[in-house]
Amino acid sequence: IGSEFCNFLSTVLSFKLINKFDKAELLNTFTYKKIMSILKRAKQARINSGDWQLINMNPSQVKVLQKLSLLPQDEVPTKRSPGRPKKNV
């Protein structure tokens, strides 16, 4: 009975992960195994200042974590029109 319960839990968790990956549209570019390996490698450590920083992650892996809402999104600077700004009168 215990092993069947563990199998049931792993099945439920796997399907929840697959649904989350599908909503983030990650399964279009990555396999399930690749996404799981990225999640396995995602580690943070405290540096001298006390802030948490990711260890040994490439930018593509950071984008995967951002799509899954595990990291905050990068703020995109607002586009300005070319030329001088208008004077406020």
GILIN-V840462 format. One record per residue. PSI is psi in degrees with one decimal (NA if undefined). Layout:
psi->PSI
psi->PSI
This chain:
psi->-38.2
psi->-41.2
psi->-35.4
psi->-37.6
psi->-42.4
psi->-40.3
psi->-40.1
psi->-45.7
psi->-43.2
psi->-35.1
psi->-44.7
psi->-45.9
psi->-39.4
psi->-44.0
psi->-34.4
psi->-40.7
psi->-42.9
psi->-40.8
psi->-40.5
psi->-43.1
psi->-37.1
psi->-39.4
psi->-34.1
psi->1.1
psi->36.5
psi->-25.3
psi->-10.5
psi->-28.7
psi->-25.6
psi->156.2
psi->165.0
psi->-42.3
psi->-40.7
psi->-42.1
psi->-41.2
psi->-35.1
psi->-33.5
psi->-42.9
psi->-33.9
psi->-35.1
psi->-15.7
psi->106.2
psi->143.2
psi->148.6
psi->154.0
psi->128.2
psi->174.4
psi->-37.8
psi->-8.6
psi->-3.0
psi->149.6
psi->134.2
psi->145.9
psi->147.2
psi->126.5
psi->56.6
psi->133.6
psi->164.4
psi->-33.2
psi->-35.8
psi->-35.1
psi->-37.6
psi->-37.3
psi->-44.2
psi->-34.0
psi->-37.7
psi->-31.2
psi->3.7
psi->29.6
psi->-19.7
psi->151.7
psi->148.2
psi->147.9
psi->137.3
psi->128.1
psi->124.9
psi->145.0
psi->140.1
psi->132.3
psi->151.0
psi->150.3
psi->153.3
psi->-176.1
psi->149.0
psi->150.8
psi->144.9
psi->138.2
psi->123.7
psi->NA
